[in-house]
Amino acid sequence: MTDFNQKPAAYQSSLQGIQLIEASAGTGKTWTLSALFARLIVEKKQSIDQILAITFTKAAAAELRDRIRRRLMELQYHLDDQAVKADDYQPDDFCLYMGVRYTRSAQRQQAKDLLSAAIINFDQATITTINGFCQGVLVEQALASGMPLESELVSDLSPLIHDIIYDYCRQQWRQAEPLLVNYFLNHADFGISELSKFVMTMLSQSHALIKRDDFDVSLSAGIFRKTQRIFTETQAIWQQQQVEIRQLFSLHSSMVKGYTDKALVGWFESMDSVFSTSILAVLNAEGIKILTRFSRAT
């Protein structure tokens, strides 16, 4: 004989107030939830549209919906006198438990009627994800909540953030100096994916401040003037002193690891190319790479 007093929360848990049932992977969470759902139908006489079952993922919600419907049908079948007597029928412990509780014919018939109504109206059951439930409430109660009828909840903001950044850059860079735009386009740190990561980090840490100011054209022009001045000064230094610079590297090559004579020839030719054109040549990927080789930090 089965000892139902030793059985888990599916049998003994109160259907009143807030109940916490501890469980981990593989301990029968879905089985327990389906049993509690059936008990609410039979014991509390709740209609199918009065019970809310929420889980995390769409896959889990689909599984829970299937298991609950199957549980209701199994229990209804077990409470049928003919089903209990069938030789090939093997009820699980929950069905046996409910069968023991509902032995009187009147009680059993009422439970069967409640289960039958729940199965017939099962499409009215709210068994969904957290997002799905919130979306449904926003649509059904749009007027009361003051939300647009087209409201949609999204769990992944990445595509939306990507589109916002792309639109912002496209609109604002039209006003910026070509020099600044060229710098952005030639640096991976200002790529859409990197900017999206930065924005998502700021949003997750609540450090973002919403500003509606337009792009600062004067700032763009100021950056252009300063950068142009630095480029002109550096260009003049290279053109005037490149012979001395080459000689210094040649005489002291042993002090600089990795800077072989063969490599230096190619790098100096690249420097000539960079400083023989406009500032845009410095700000492309190859220009930055060659200047970095001769920077103090490197």
HELIX and SHEET records of a PDB file:
HELIX    1   1 PHE A    4  GLN A    6  5                                   3    
HELIX    2   2 ALA A    9  GLN A   12  1                                   4    
HELIX    3   3 LYS A   29  VAL A   42  1                                  14    
HELIX    4   4 ILE A   48  GLN A   50  5                                   3    
HELIX    5   5 LYS A   58  LEU A   79  1                                  22    
HELIX    6   6 ASP A   81  LYS A   85  1                                   5    
HELIX    7   7 ASP A   93  ARG A  101  1                                   9    
HELIX    8   8 SER A  105  ILE A  120  1                                  16    
HELIX    9   9 PHE A  122  GLN A  124  5                                   3    
HELIX   10  10 ILE A  130  GLU A  140  1                                  11    
HELIX   11  11 ALA A  142  SER A  145  1                                   4    
HELIX   12  12 SER A  158  GLN A  172  1                                  15    
HELIX   13  13 PRO A  178  LEU A  185  1                                   8    
HELIX   14  14 ALA A  188  PHE A  190  5                                   3    
HELIX   15  15 ILE A  192  SER A  204  1                                  13    
HELIX   16  16 VAL A  217  LEU A  251  1                                  35    
HELIX   17  17 SER A  253  MET A  255  5                                   3    
HELIX   18  18 ASP A  261  PHE A  275  1                                  15    
HELIX   19  19 ILE A  279  VAL A  282  1                                   4    
HELIX   20  20 ALA A  285  ARG A  293  1                                   9    
SHEET    1   A 2 LEU A  52  THR A  55  0                                        
SHEET    2   A 2 THR A 126  THR A 129  1                                        
END                                                                             
